[in-house]
Amino acid sequence: MLNKETGKEITKHGLSIGIERSGIHIFLSLRVVGKLTHADYETITPMIDAALSEVKEPKVKAIVDISDMDGWEARAAWDDFKIGLKHKNDFGKIAIYGNKHWQEMAAKIGSWFISGEIKYFGNETDALSWLMEN
């Protein structure tokens, strides 16, 4: 998309987050757009930390839409890794869906650092179905 005034390309990037809680269960939904930056993680990390810190032994199920994701800046990839290490025992299941081969590979690498199950899907319907299983 072009800015009409400057004629320059407008690029969107960032994370949107939804958090729902039911007792000790937390349902987290993330949507990633564009190439993530360190500033994106500076915004989202406190939200995730706050949601998880108030619940003893959280049982988090997460769905992550990366279909519009273009990658990470190097520092943002490190931020993502740090979140994974900090909350590695908080997640029960993480369903990730996207539409690029590298996204599937990134999901597999992420599974090395999280104690819960992580599975990659090509669409939201299959991701949600798996996430809602016991």
MONOR-V87503 format. One record per backbone hydrogen bond with DSSP energy under -1.0 kcal/mol. NH is the residue of the N-H (numbers start at 1). CO is the residue of the C=O. If there is no record, write none. Layout:
# MONOR-V87503
NH,CO + NH,CO
This chain:
# MONOR-V87503
3,8 + 7,3 + 10,1 + 14,33 + 16,31 + 18,29 + 20,27 + 22,25 + 25,22 + 26,59 + 27,20 + 28,61 + 29,18 + 30,63 + 31,16 + 32,65 + 33,14 + 34,68 + 36,71 + 41,37 + 42,38 + 43,39 + 44,40 + 45,41 + 48,44 + 49,45 + 50,46 + 51,47 + 52,48 + 53,49 + 59,24 + 60,90 + 61,26 + 62,93 + 63,28 + 64,95 + 65,30 + 66,97 + 69,66 + 70,34 + 73,36 + 77,73 + 78,74 + 79,75 + 80,76 + 81,77 + 82,78 + 83,79 + 84,80 + 85,81 + 86,82 + 87,83 + 90,87 + 92,60 + 93,60 + 94,117 + 95,62 + 96,119 + 97,64 + 98,121 + 104,100 + 105,101 + 106,102 + 107,103 + 108,104 + 109,105 + 110,106 + 111,107 + 112,109 + 113,110 + 115,88 + 117,92 + 119,94 + 121,96 + 127,123 + 128,124 + 129,125 + 130,126 + 131,127 + 132,128
